[in-house]
């Protein structure tokens, strides 16, 4: 998955993500990683969001360019 769409339009709409704090829904996935990691994300960084596990798969030019998604069991 690319990382430039906002969470509301990508993860919430496509995957039916559970409850996400309102202030996070307009962030891009890349911006969410920057906020949660607290520094420049690197390949392998992982976070949980509404039951999904997101992992940085690629970084290009200092930006998260690809994210892997693991759905809940």
Buried (B, 14 or more C-beta within 10 A) or exposed (E): BEBEBBBBEBBBEEBEBEEBEEEBBEBBBBBBBBEBBEEEBEEEBBBEBBBBEBBBBEBEEEBBBBBEBEEEE
